[in-house]
């Protein structure tokens, strides 16, 4: 993952609470990846060391253990994580490009919490809130957002890139460009939500992540 001055913030305004949330989100995600045999413990240990280095530089939007594993260590692919969630959890997938959250969703939205959890609410229908996340495997992330909204949540899987680009469009003060490569596919309608007994799981589309561009 190439880090350049155009993709990184020079500092972080993240509150101590959101910083703690970011640490929990990454810790629990890493444990989940190991538990489901998606990464090896030794690779996670290397990624955690790198994550601490990134956090120490106050580059909060780069602080993702999944990003380190996928784009620096290259020991996992995001599409493999999404495929696992589709097959094991019945999770639907969504392409966030072209979505503009309704005003009720954007009102009071803590963008730093979105960066900390790699998740973003992107739509509402009646009492339901639709949240896209690259960190569904982190129970800490799901718990945070479930406490944030009173009504039920429909979860969708997406990539780090998808979350980053969506947050950029919402005017995140952290940076102006996504830190991950852009797939370039056209926007599409959301996939089915988390499957229940009455709703079959959505099929996982192929997720193509091109090589990281050099500085």
C-alpha positions in Angstrom: 0.0 0.0 0.0 1.8 3.1 -1.2 1.6 6.0 1.1 2.0 9.5 -0.4 1.3 13.0 0.7 -1.9 13.1 -1.5 -3.5 10.2 0.4 -2.5 10.7 4.0 -3.5 13.2 6.6 -0.8 15.3 8.3 -2.5 14.7 11.6 -5.5 13.3 13.4 -8.4 15.0 15.1 -9.8 11.7 16.3 -11.1 11.8 19.9 -9.7 9.4 22.5 -13.0 7.6 22.4 -12.9 7.0 18.7 -9.2 6.1 18.9 -10.1 3.4 21.5 -12.9 2.3 19.2 -10.4 2.0 16.3 -8.1 -0.2 18.4 -11.0 -2.5 19.5 -12.3 -2.7 16.0 -9.0 -3.8 14.6 -8.2 -6.1 17.5 -11.4 -8.0 17.2 -11.3 -8.2 13.4 -7.8 -9.7 13.5 -8.9 -12.3 16.0 -11.9 -13.2 13.8 -9.7 -13.6 10.7 -7.4 -16.0 12.6 -10.4 -17.8 14.1 -11.9 -18.5 10.7 -8.5 -19.5 9.3 -8.3 -16.6 6.9 -4.9 -15.5 8.1 -2.2 -17.1 10.1 -1.4 -15.9 13.7 2.2 -15.0 12.7 0.9 -12.8 9.9 -1.6 -11.1 12.2 1.2 -10.3 14.6 3.2 -8.7 11.9 0.2 -6.7 10.8 -0.5 -5.6 14.4 3.1 -4.3 14.7 2.7 -2.3 11.5 -0.7 -1.0 12.6 0.8 0.4 15.8 3.5 2.2 13.7 0.7 3.7 11.6 -1.3 4.8 14.6 1.8 6.4 16.2 2.0 8.7 13.1 -1.6 9.9 13.6 -2.6 8.6 10.2 -6.0 7.3 11.4 -7.4 6.7 7.9 -4.6 4.2 7.2 -5.1 2.4 10.5 -6.6 -0.8 9.3 -5.2 -4.2 10.0 -7.2 -5.6 7.1 -5.5 -3.0 4.8 -2.1 -4.0 6.1 -2.8 -7.7 5.6 -4.2 -7.3 2.2 -2.1 -4.5 0.6 1.2 -4.6 2.5 1.7 -8.2 3.6 -0.5 -9.5 0.8 -1.5 -12.6 2.8 -5.3 -12.1 2.2 -7.6 -10.6 -0.3 -10.6 -8.5 0.6 -12.7 -10.5 -1.9 -11.9 -13.6 0.0 -13.2 -12.1 3.3 -16.4 -11.0 1.5 -16.9 -14.4 0.0 -16.5 -16.0 3.4 -19.1 -13.6 4.8 -21.5 -14.3 2.0 -21.2 -18.1 2.5 -21.0 -18.3 6.2 -23.2 -15.3 7.3 -25.5 -14.8 4.4 -24.2 -11.2 4.2 -25.3 -9.1 1.2 -22.8 -6.9 -0.6 -23.1 -3.4 -1.8 -21.3 -1.0 -4.1 -21.6 2.4 -2.5 -20.7 4.5 -5.5 -23.6 6.6 -6.5 -25.2 6.5 -3.0 -25.9 9.7 -1.2 -27.2 9.1 2.3 -30.5 10.8 3.3 -30.3 13.8 5.5 -31.7 11.8 8.5 -28.7 9.5 8.2 -26.1 12.2 7.8 -27.4 14.3 10.6 -25.1 14.0 13.6 -23.0 11.3 11.8 -19.6 11.0 13.4 -17.3 10.6 10.5 -14.3 9.7 12.6 -16.3 6.8 14.1 -16.9 5.7 10.5 -13.2 5.8 9.8 -12.5 4.0 13.1 -14.9 1.2 12.3 -14.6 1.2 8.5 -18.4 1.3 8.3 -20.9 3.9 7.1 -24.7 4.2 7.2 -25.8 4.8 3.7 -29.6 4.6 3.6 -32.7 4.3 5.7 -36.1 2.8 5.0 -38.8 3.1 7.6 -37.2 2.0 10.9 -34.3 0.2 9.2 -30.8 1.7 8.9 -28.5 0.3 6.1 -24.8 0.1 7.1 -22.0 -0.9 4.8 -18.9 -2.2 6.4 -15.5 -3.7 5.6 -15.3 -4.8 9.2 -18.3 -7.0 9.7 -16.2 -9.7 11.3 -15.4 -7.4 14.2 -18.1 -7.7 16.8 -16.9 -4.5 18.4 -17.9 -2.6 15.2 -21.4 -4.2 15.1 -21.9 -3.5 18.8 -21.0 0.2 18.4 -23.4 0.8 15.5 -26.2 -1.2 17.1 -26.0 1.1 20.1 -25.9 4.2 17.9 -29.2 3.5 16.2 -32.5 2.7 17.9 -34.1 0.7 15.1 -32.9 -2.5 13.4 -29.8 -2.5 11.2 -29.3 -4.2 7.9 -25.7 -5.0 7.3 -23.9 -5.1 4.0 -20.4 -6.0 3.1 -18.1 -3.8 1.1 -14.4 -3.0 0.6 -12.1 -0.6 2.4 -12.0 1.4 -0.8 -15.7 1.6 -1.0 -16.0 2.9 2.6 -13.2 5.4 2.1 -14.6 6.8 -1.2 -18.0 7.2 0.4 -16.7 9.0 3.4 -14.7 11.3 1.1 -17.9 12.3 -0.6 -19.5 13.1 2.8 -16.7 15.6 3.3 -14.4 13.8 5.7 -11.8 16.3 7.1 -9.3 13.5 7.3 -8.2 13.5 3.6 -9.5 14.1 0.1 -8.6 10.9 -1.6 -9.2 7.2 -0.9 -6.1 5.3 0.4 -6.9 2.2 -1.6 -7.0 1.5 -5.3 -10.2 2.2 -7.2 -11.8 -0.7 -9.0 -13.6 1.5 -11.5 -16.7 -0.5 -11.8 -20.1 1.3 -12.3 -22.4 1.8 -9.4 -24.9 -0.9 -8.7 -27.9 -1.5 -6.6 -27.5 -3.0 -3.1 -27.4 -6.7 -2.7 -29.7 -8.5 -0.3 -29.3 -7.8 3.4 -28.1 -10.3 6.0 -30.1 -13.4 5.2 -32.8 -14.6 7.5 -34.8 -17.8 7.3 -37.1 -16.0 4.8 -34.4 -14.4 2.7 -31.7 -16.4 0.9 -28.1 -15.2 0.9 -26.9 -13.0 -1.9 -24.3 -14.4 -4.3 -20.9 -12.7 -4.1 -19.9 -10.8 -7.1 -16.3 -10.9 -8.2 -14.3 -8.1 -6.5 -11.4 -7.0 -8.5 -8.7 -5.0 -6.8 -6.0 -3.7 -9.1 -2.4 -3.4 -8.2 -1.5 -0.5 -5.8 -0.3 2.5 -7.7 3.2 3.7 -7.1 3.8 7.2 -5.7 
